[in-house]
Amino acid sequence: MELAEFSASYVSRYALAAVRVLAALGINPLFGSARVPLLGRVGIGLFVTLALFPPTAPAGDPVAVTPLTIASELLIGLLAGFAVALIFAAAQFAAALIGISG
């Protein structure tokens, strides 16, 4: 068995998964800040995508990577990143309330 099988189907699905993960990390309060360099964010995003989507031969035909599919994956990633940002904001707000009532 080969270490990695990079078929056209895998590459197209990996690209769409990478768009989703990179969009989510772009809004993330930890990795989306200006303190993390852009190349570091991209590297972390591609590594996380590789960990979530290991190189195996997926069943089926290659997915057509069109602007509509890229936009839908981007929107899903942005919504996931926004949800994480809301959780961080709620924790910060709760900490601020605890600090005031002392």
N, C-alpha and C positions, 0 to 999 in steps of 0.2 A: 504494500500500500504506500502510495506517495505521501509525503508530508502535507502537501497542499494541492488541491485540485482547483485551479482557477479557470472555470468554464465561463462562457459568456453569460450564462444564467446567474452564476455566483457574482460576477463583477457588477452586473446591473443591479442586483438586489443589495450588494454591499454598498454601492454608491448611494442608493436611496436610503439605506439605513444610516450611512455616514452623514447624510444631509440632516436627518432627524436628530442624531446625537449631537452634531456640531451646533445645530440651532438651539438645542436644550442647554448645552454648555455655554453658549454665548450669552444667555440671560442669567445663568447661574451666578449667585452672588459671590461664590468662592472663586470660580475660574473665569468669570466674565469681567472681572475688574481690570483696570488698566495696569495693575501691578504684575499680572501674569502676561508674559510676552505672547504675541499672536502665534508665533511658531510653536510655543509650548502648548497653547490651547488647541491648536490643530493636531499636534502630536498626541496629546492626551485624548482628544476626541476620536482619532483614528484607532488608537489602542483600545479604547473602551468599546468601539464598534467591533473591532476584531475579537475582543473577549466575549461580547454578546452574540456575535454572529460568526462562529468559527468556520474556517474554510472546509466545507464539505460540499459534495455535489447535490444541490437541491433538486428535488423532483420538479419537472415541468419545463416549460419553455422560458426563454429569457423574457424578463419584464421590459416593456417598452419604456425607456426613460424619456418622457416628454416633459415639456415645461409644466403641464398640468400636474403630473405625478410629482415632480420636484416641488412645486408650490404646495401640494397637499402634504407632503412629508415635512416641508419647512414649517407649515402652519401647525402640524401636530407637535413638532419639536419645540416651537415657540410657546405653544400652550403648556407643554410639560415643564419647560423652563420657567414660565410665569407662575405655575402652580408651586414650584419649589421656592421661587422668590417670595411668593405670598406666605409660605410657611416660615421662611426666615424673617420676614417683616413682622409676622404675628409674634414670634419668639422675642424679637427686639422690642416690640411694643409692650409685651408682658413684662419684660425685664425693666423697661422704663417705668411702668406703673408700680412695680415692686419697689424700685428705687425712690420714687416720689413719696410713697405712703409710709416712709420710715421715720 
